[in-house]
Amino acid sequence: MHSKAHYLFIFENQIQQGPLPPGRVQRMLRDGEITDAALVWRERLTEWQPISSVLQRLAGWSERTASLALSIGEPLP
């Protein structure tokens, strides 16, 4: 199992969800479960970030690829 540092937390409409693997967040966006107005947080971030700032990185990533990128410390914008 991966550490929580690899997972994302989502906050939208006064509801927090997570921890979620990046691939799940991508599917939630694609399926309309969350919008690009949602905020994202993960360990090592000092504050919540707009999900729109990470959409491009999440788009097309498999869950494994996204987890690997996060595990080696690739920063989210």
N, C-alpha and C positions, 0 to 999 in steps of 0.2 A: 504494500500500500504506500502511496506517496504521502509526503508530509503536507500539512495544510498550506504550505507556501506555494504549492502547485495549483491550488484551487482558488476560485474566484467567489466573491460574495456579491450579490446583486441587491440594489435597493431601488424600488420604484413604487409609487403610490402608497407610501408609508409602510411598505412590506419589505422585509429583508429575507433573502433566500440564500442558502449556501451552508457549507462550502459546496461548490459545484465544479466539476472538471471543465476546462475550457471548451471541449467539444460539446458538452451539454448546453453551455451558454450560447454557442453558435447555433445549435438546433432550436433553442428557445427563441432566438432572434428570428431565425428563418420561419418558424411556425407561428410567429406573432404572439407568443406567450409573454414577451417583454418587448419594449420599444427602444429606439435609440435615445430616448430620454432617460433611460435607467442609468444609475451610477454603479461603478464597479470598485471593489477594494480587494486587496490580497495582502498577505504578510509582506512587509518591507515597504509598502506604500505609506506615506504619511497622512494621506487624506483620500477620500472618495474621489474617483475620476469619472468623467462622463464616458459612458460606454462607446459613444461615437468616436472617442479618441483611440479606441482599441479595435473598432470594427474591422478595419483593413487587415490588421494582424490576425484576427480570428477567422476572417473569411477564407475559406478554402483549407484551413488547417484541420488535420485530423486530431482527434483527442490525444493520441500518442505524440504527434509532432508538437502540439501546443504544450503538453506537459513537459516534454524534453526541453523546449526553449525556455520555459519558465524555470525548470530545475537548474539550468546552467546560468541563471541570473539575467537572462535577457529582459531588460526593463520594459514594462508597459508604459506607454506615453503618459 
